């Protein structure tokens, strides 16, 4: 007969596997819709307008990131308590139900802090952006209207955080997919249809179609999550409103509503997120400060298409793994970790790192060779240039480094305590200096332009991944579980076989059939 702990861990692993599939489906559907929308407007879209759209997206991402990222990271550290087994008593069922309702209400209440942070953040970023915006962008039609709409869309998206926190805690990935896929479709449909209509009537809307697309996406999220979750509130014992928590130990909650543990962890992560955001969005910020809108538009195209694999596969796997790590590495009431949970976490991480290495062997030779042909098909003559093609080719080398950093930092964010998070924040400052130095050397000294930014990003990923990997080895060793590099690295025979296969496909398959295959299969083009 299976033990309750083993049954609970089995449910977590099954939910994680299912969640990964749904998250990949969400990203795939979103990228398909975005891809189709871009193809409808890209041939008539100038690099300048796309550069302004990239700035507006950075504006919205900054609001959302600073408002909700630290809250989400903290919430993931409080998984839902396990349910009693089938042989439990009525009293045990009642206790388990009470603990689950308290845990759910705690994350719902803390999630409201995202909206509280979002209001001043949106005002601050809006004033800063309009203060330092390039003159060419400010003169674009409906520019200031677009800024207001983007800010409103960000606040509307933050208002669904109570729903999102429950979905993540209970691993309701199917409901998330049902809500987010139609929202992504609506965003793409509104953006492309508005832009096409304006082109047909010869009316300049500037970047307003992109702003309307983001606004429609936020509206769809609000409606979708409300319908998906509020219909089941009669079967739950918590509220989606900011509600006082009835607990046996009121000292654990600030103002009777906000968990002191979660808010303390969120505060530590918040200061780290400021440095991390500079590292994550540093390339866009540097381009916005040092280059023209046309270069920003070209780099935006490179990052969007070059990061397609990362967004479809790596990002969902990173998110589901973070949830899994947080659930397995959560301590019991005695403050202890279960050995079986640590070993399961380690094995899951090793499997992902090995799979990433095999994919990297394929990406390195194939990606740069396919880029020029695919760019001609996707963007047309307006975007077909050696500069754009070379930049996309170099970006392909950046993707594996991005993937390794994502999964290792997912482990760190799930396992580190408040003191270790502060230590990582200090190291993030050193990483920022390293990134700034690399960017200066490549851009100013080497005069490599946007190519230098990609190389600087690779340096950034290498130093961050190295620190995270060192933390993982130390963490596992402290908890009685070892991790050796020889266990993580793929076998030399596998490496050589994959390298030879990718080189063969790259040399012969590209020359003989890639153009025809891309023309006949839109899905194949998307996956590349």
N, C-alpha and C positions, 0 to 999 in steps of 0.2 A: 504493500500500500504506500502510495506516495506521501511524503511529508508535506505539511502545509507550506513550508518555505520553498520546497522544490516546486510545488504546484504554482505558487505565486511567481517564482522566477520564470517558470515555463510560460505563464500568461504574459509576463513582461516581454520575454523574447519573441513570442508569437505576435504580440501587438507591435513590437518594434519592426519585425519583418514586414508585417502588413502595412505599417505606417510608412516604411521606406517606399514600398510600391505605390502607395497613394500619393506621397510627396513627389515622387518622380513623375507620376501621372499629372499632377498639378503643374509642375514645371514644364513638362512636355507640352501640355495643352496650352499653357500660357505662351510658350515660345512659338508654337505653331500659329497662334492667333497674332502674336506680335510680328512674326515673320511674314505672314500673309498681309498684314496691314502695312508693314514697311515696303513690301514689294509693290503694293498698289500706289504708294506715294513717293518711293525713293527716287524714281527716275525724274520726277518733277520737283524734287526737294533739293534746295541748294545746301552746300556744306555750312553756310552761315546760319541758316535757320536751324539746322540740326545741331550746330554748336550752341545756339541759344537754348534749344530744348534740353541739351545735356546740362547746361548750367541750371535750368529750372529743376531738372531731376535731382541734381546735387542739392539744391535748395530744399526740396521736399525730403530727400533722404536724410539730410542733416537734422531736420525737425524730428522726423520719426526716430532716428537713431538715438539722439540724446534724450528723447522723451520716454522711449519704451525699452531700449535694448537692455539696460541694467535691470529693469523691473522683470523682464522676461527671463533673464539669466538667473535671477534670484528665485523666481517662481519655479523654475525647473529643478531647483534643489529641494523642493518639497513635494515628492510624489504622493499619490493618493495611498492611504494606508490599505493594507491587504484585507480582503474579506475573510471571514471565518470559513472553515471547511463545512462540508455537508452535515457532519455529525455534531456541530456546535449547538449549544443550547440557545434558548430564546434570549436569555440575558446577554450572551456573547454576541448574538446578532444585533441587539440593541446598542451595545457598547461600540461595536464596529461601525454601525450606521452613524452613531453620534460623532465618532472620530473622523469619519469620512466627510460628514457635513461641515464640521469645524475646519478641516483642512481645505475644503473647497471654498468655504466662505472667506477664509484667510487669503487665498490667492485672488479671489474676486475683489476683496477690499483693497489689497495692495495694488492691483492692476489699475485702480482709479487714480493712482499717483501719476500714471503716464499722461492722462489728460490734464492733470494739474501742472505737470511740467511742460506739456505741449503748448499751452496758451502763452506763457512768457517766451518760450523758445521760438514760436512762430513769429511773434512780434519782433523779437531781437534779430532773427535771421532775415526777416523781411526788410527791416531798416538797414541792416548791414549790406544786404544784397543791392538794394536800390541806391545806397550811398556809393558803392564802389563798382556798380555795373558799368561796362564799357559803353561809350556813347553810341556806337553802332547798334548795340542791343537795345538801348533805351529808345532809339528812334524807330524800332520795328513796330509794325502795326499791332495794337492791342497788347503791348508788352506789359504795362502795369495792370491791366485787367487780368492777364494771365498769372501774374505774381499773386494777386489777391485770391484767385480761384485755386491756385496750387496750395496756398496757405490754408484755405478753408477745407480743401480736400484732405490735407494732412490731419487737421483737427477732427474731421469726420472719421477718418481711419483710426485715430486713437480712441474714439468713443466705443469701438467694438472690442477693446482690450479685455473687458470682463468676460465676454463670450470666448475670446481666443484663449484666455488663461485656462478656462474650464476644458476646452477642447484639447489643449496640450496636456493638462494634468491627467485627464482620463483617457488620453490617446484616442480621441474620436476623430481619427484621420479621414474616415469616410465622409463624415459630415463636413469636414473642412474642404475636402475635394468637391463635394456637391455645391458648396458656396463659392469657392474661389475660382473654379473653372468658368462658370457663367459670368462672373465678374470680370475675369480677364478677357473673355470674348466681347463683352459689352464695351470695355475700354478700347479694344482694338477697332471694333465696329464704329464707335463714335468718332475716334480719331481719324480713321481713313475716310469715312463717309463725309465728315465735315470738310476735310481737306480736298476731297474730290469735287464736292459741290462748289467750294470756293474757286477751284481751278476752272470748272466749267463755266461759271458766270464771270470769270476773270476778276475776282474780288480777293484782295490781299488780307488774309486773316493772321499772318505772321505765325506765332507759336500758339495761338488760341486753340486750335484743334487738339494739341497735346494737353493743354490745361483742362479742356472739356472731357478728354478721355480719362484723366486722373480723377476728375470730379465724379464722373459716372461710375468709375470703379469703386470709389468710397461709398457711394449711395447703394450700389449693389451689395457690398459687404454688409452694410447695416441691415438692409432688408433680408438678405440671405441668412445671416446668423440669427436674426430675430425669429424668423420662421423656423429655422432648424432647431433652435434650443428652447425658445420660450414655450413651445407647444408641450415640452416635457417637464415643465416646472412643477406640475402637480405631483410628479413622482419623486421629486428631489426634496431634500430637507435643508436647502440653502437658497439664498436669494441672489439675483444678479444685481440688486441694488446695494448701496453702501450700508451695511447692516451691522449692528453691534453683535459681537461674538459672545455667546454664552459658554464660558469656559470655567473649569474648576480652579484655574490659576490665572486670574485677571492680570497679574503683573507681567504676563508674557505678551500683552497687547497694549499698544500705545493708543490712548483715547478709547480703549475698549474695542477697537476695530482693526488696527494695523499691527501685524505680527512684528515684534521687536527683532526677532531673528532675521526675518525676510527683509525688513527695511534696513537693518544694519548691513546685511550682505549686499543689498541693492546700492547702498551709499558707497561701499567700497568699490563695487563694480562700476559705478557711475564715473568716478574719477579715472578709472582705468579706461573706460569707454571713450573719454575725451582724447586721450593719447592714441588709442587704437583707431579712432575715426580719422585722425590725422594721417596715420600710416595707411589705412585702407583707402581713403579718398585723397591721399596726398598727390597722386598723379593728376587727378582732375583739378585740384586746387593750384598746383604748379602751372599746369597748362593755362588755366584761367588767368593767372597772374602774369605769365611770361610769354604767352603766344596769342595769335589772333584767333578770331572765331572760326576761320576756315580750318586751321590746324586742329582746333578743338573738335570740329565736326568730323574730321578724318579719324582722329583718335577715338571718338565716340563710336564710329562705325567699326573700328578695329576691336575695341573692347566688347561691343555687343555681339558681333559675329565670332570673334576669337574666343570669347568666354561662353559660347553656347553650350559646349559639353560640360563646363564647370557648373553652369546654372541648372542644366537638366539632370545631371547625374550626381556630381560631387556635392552640391549644396543640399539636396534632399537627404543624401546619405549622411552628411555632416549633422544635419538637424535631428534626424531620427537617432543617430548614434549619441548625440548629446543628451537626448531624453533618456536613452537606454543607460548611458553611463551614470546619469544623475540618479536614476532609480536603483541601480545595482550598488552604487557607492554611497548610498544614504545610510547613515549610522542608525542602529537601533536605540531603544530607550536607554540602554546602558552605555551608549557612545561607542559601540564596537562595530566593526565591519565583519561580514561573513566571508570566510575564506573561499567558499564556492562562488560567491559573487565577484570577488577580486579576480579569480582565475577565469571566470566567464568574460569579464570585461577585458582582461589581457588578451584572451584568445580572439575576441571580436576585433580588437584593435590590430593585432598581428595579421589577421585575415585581410582586413581592409588595406593595410600598408603593402602587403604582398600584391594584392590586386591592382593597387595604384602603380606599382612598379611595372607590372606587365602592360598596363595601359600606356604608361609613359614611353615604353620602348616602341610602341606603335605610333604614338603621337609625334615623337621627335622627327622621324624621317618622313612620315606621310603628310603631316599638316602643311609644312612649308611648300611642298611640291604641288599640293592641290589648290592652294590659295589663289594663284593668278587666274586659273581657269574658272574657279567658282565666283570670283569677284566680277569677272566679265559678265557672267550670267545673272548675278544677283543685282548688281548696281547699275549696269549699263555704262555707256561711254563717260557719263559725267563723273563716275567714281573710279573708272579704270585708269590708273596711273601707276608708274613704278613706285612712287612714294607710298601710296596706299597699300599696294600689294606687298611691298617689302615689310611694311609695318605689321601687317597681318601675319606674315610669315614669322617674324620675330616674336610676335605675341603667342604663337603656338608653343614656343619653348617655355613660356611663362606659366602655362596652364598646369603642368604637373607640380610645379613648386607651390602653386596656389592650393592645389588639392591636398598635398602633404601637410601644409600649414593649417588648413582648415580642420582636418581630423585630429591632429595633435593638440591644437588649441581647444577643440571640443572636449577632449579628455581633461585638460587643465581646468577649464571653466567648471567642469562637473565635479572635480575632486578637490580643488584647492579651497582651503579655509580663508577666513578674512585676512589673516596675517600673510598668508602666501599670495593672496591676490594683491595686497599692497606691495609685496616684494616684486611681483610680476609687473606692477605698474611702474615701479622704479626702473626695472629693466626696459620697459617700453620706452621710457625716456631715452635710454641709451640707444635703443633701436631707431628711434626717431633721428637722433644725431647721425647714426650710421647711414640711414636712408638719405638724409639731407646731404651728407658728404658724398655719397655715391651719385646722387642726382647732380650735384655741382660738378663732379669730375666728368660725368658722361655728357651733361648738357653744355656746360660752360667751357671746360677744358678740352673735352673731346669733340665738342660741337656736333653731337649726334642727334640733337632735336628730340622728337618723339621716340625714336629708337632708344635713346639714352634713358628715357623714363621707364621703358619696359625693362631694360637691363638693371636699372636702379630698383625696380620692383622685385626682380629676381633676387638681388642682394638682400632686400628687406625680408623676403620670404625665407631665405636660407638662414639668416641669423635668428629669426623668430622661431622657425621650426627646430633649430638646434637647441634653443633654450627649452622649448616645450618637451622635446624628446629627452633631454637631461632631467627635467622635472618628472616625467613619467617613469623613468628608470629608478629614480630616487624614491618616488612614491610607492612603487611596487615593492622595492627592496625593504622599505620600512614596514610594509604590511605582509612580509613573509612570502613574497612572490618575485621571482627574478625575470629579467628581460634582457636577452643578449642580442646584439646586432646580427649575429649569425642566424638567429631564429627569424628575424624580421626580413633579412635580405633574401631575395629569390635565388635559386640555384644558378650557378654559372651556365649550365646547359640550357636551362629555360630562357635565360637572358639572351644567349647566342641564338637559340632557335627563333625567338620572337624578333630579334634584330634582323636575322636573315630573311624571315618571312615578310616583314614590313618593307625591307629594302627591295625585295623581289616584286611585291605588289606595287610599290612606289615607282619602280622603274618601268615595268612592263604593263601593269594594269592602267597606270595613268596615261601612258602613250597610246594604248590601244582602245580604251573604252570609257575613260572617265567623262569626257565631254558628252558623249552620247548618253551615258547613264544618267548624268546630271540633268540633261535636257528632258529625258523621258520620265524621270522619277523625282517629283518635288520633295517627297519625304526623304529620299537619299541626300538631296541637297541640304535639307534642314539638319540632318544628323551630322553632316560634315561641318 
